[in-house]
Amino acid sequence: MEQKVEYINIKDLVLWTENPRDPIDARAKDQDIVDRAIEDKSLKWSLSKLAKEMGDYYDFSELPTVVYHGKKPLVYDGNRRIILGKIKHGCVTIPKGTALQIPDFPLEIPCNVCTKKIALNNVYRKHSDTGSWQPLERDIFLHKFMGEEKSPFLVLEEDTRIISNNPHLNQRFVKEEIFKEDILNSIGFFIKRGRLNSIHDDDDARAILSDISEKIKAKTISTRENRGKVVEVLEPTSQQIIDRNKDNKLHLSKIRFDETTERQKASRLSRRIVKKGVELFGGKLYLKIGEVSNLYRDITDLYIFYTSRKDELSSSFPGLIRMSLRLLCETAANSCKKRLEDYLKDNFEEAKKEINQDIKTLLSNQNVKKESIVQLLHTGAHNYQSTSNIEQTIAISIIIGSILTLTHGKEG
């Protein structure tokens, strides 16, 4: 028989670690899964709601789907109900005060015992289109258990972790209309042999994907706004990146959106320039007494004047701040007996290492790079319209602040 009804003791049933709702390490025990379900960070378990919906007693018409792995009866469908039963009969523990009104629950319950193939088919039929699974969970299940090829959506997640770290992206329209293969190709990303490849370097790739994520989060792109448009609604800097890199060679993308390495690199500069907000120079600098420090403080005062009277000043005022940044860099370069270009380029990469990933993304979004920093300052000196872009000016000031701390920072 491929299916049969069998009564099984609630204590013997084993919860499924690979439950698409919220998979956990395969070595996890029932208690680990229950702890995760009670904490419910993913907001996918809703045990209290289920307990209320069950009424006063356990309904025998809803059979858990069980597959024997050796002698272990593994629950493929009905894990939430089984968790409530295990809690009711003391098989697992929950924190005191947890609000759960569990109905009467038999110690032995009827289960649909079947083959793994039937169990997987049943799980997919019951959950894939009911709204209980989001697109990413569905794609993971199809690939892992049903033998289908990875979707572009799943490849993007596996190689970058962008979707799991930005839950607002886990939507059907994002999968079907934005992170699909032809759109990814149009912005410089390609799926090759189940891996994500790109024409962009890591900073550029991160900037573009972050831009798309922000546009979706802000609903600039939605099922109602700018539907079918992606490149068109990106920031001008992102569009410039895509155009600039279009002839680059394709390579395996290595960006991740869950990196913690920057926080682990506690350095003498991180406390000074990594701030929650985006401030001029990345925050307060501690520089050696001298002309560079004096000019830095003057520019800071000028920026405070600008922010306090922004509504009264012309839109060109930020250009004054941009021009003063070049004067600051020239002063610093002279004190180091270097040309402006050499001073900035020689220190750029080392200074960039001391900035957290969010600020690196800001620099990339504003095209502030080793190759462009000098030209951006030259543009400021000639008062072109682009110098009124205060966001770019702040981005420039942040890398300059990091460079100044390297070359003119107080020791200790």
C-alpha positions, 0 to 999 in steps of 0.5 A: 500500500502506498498510503494507509491510515495508522495511529501513531503516538504523538511522542514518536512523531518526528518534526521535519527539519526541512519544512519549507515554511522555515527550514532548520539544520538537519541535526536539529531536534524537535525541541529546536524546531519548537523553540524556533516556532515559538520565537517565530522571527519569520512570522510563518508559524502563528501557533497561537492563531492555529490553536484558536482556529482548532476550536475545542478538540482535535479534528481527526479529518485533518490527517498529518502526512507521515513518511517512515525514515527507517523506524522514524515516522517523519511528519511531512505535513501537519508540523504545526499541529504536531507541535501543539500536540507535543506541547500539550503532552509535555514532549517539549517545553515552552517558556512560561507565560507563552500564550497558547490555548491548546484544545484537547489533543489525543495522545495517539492520532491517525496519520496518513502514512505514505511513500516519500513521493506521495508525501512530497506531492501532497505537500506541494499540492496543499501549499504551493498556491495557497499563500502559505508559501512565499515564492522563494520557499516554493522555488526551493521546494521545487528544486530540492524535492521535485527535481526542477532546475533552479529558477533565476530567483533562487540562483540570485538568492543562493549566490547573494542572499539578497532576498532572505536579507530583504524580505520585501523582495520575496514577492511573486511580482518581483520574481516574475517581473523583476528578478527574471532572466531577461531583466537580470541580463539587461542590468548586467547579470547572467545565469550560467550553469546555475550560478550568478555571473556579472559584468560588474565588479562587486561594488557596482553589482551591490549598488545596482541590486541595492538600488532595485531593492530600495525601489521595491521597498519604497514601492517606486516599482510595484504592481501599480507603479512603473510595472514592467520598468526596471532600468528606467526607474533606477538612479542615474548613477546605477544607469551610468554604471550599467552603461559604463560596464556593458562591454566588461567580461563576464565573471562569477559574482561574489557579492553577499548581502549578509556579510558581517566581516566589516563589523568584525574588523574593529579598527582604529578608524571604525569608531570615527567614521561608521555612523548610523546616519550619513554625515559629512565626512562620515562623522567627527574627525580627530586630526592633528593640529594644523592647517588641514584640521582648521580647514576641515572645521571651517567646512564642517561649520559651512555645512552646518550653516547650509543644513540650518538654512537650507530653505533660504539658500539657493540650490547651488549652495552645495557647490561651495561645499564641493569646491571647499573639499578640493581645497581641503584635499590640495592642502592635505596633499601639499603637506604630504608633498604629493600631487593632489591626484597621487595623494587621493589615489595612493590612499583611496583603497586603504581608506575604503577598507575602514568604511562599512558596507552600507557606506561603500554602497553609497559611494558606489551609488554616487560613482565615488571611486578611485578612478573618479574621485579626482575628476569629481573634485575638479568638476566642483572647482568649475561649479558645474551643475552636478556639484549641487548634488548634495548626496554625492558631495557627502559621499565624496566627503566620507572617503576624504574623511577616511583618507584624512584620518589615515594621513593626518589623524591624531595617534592613539 
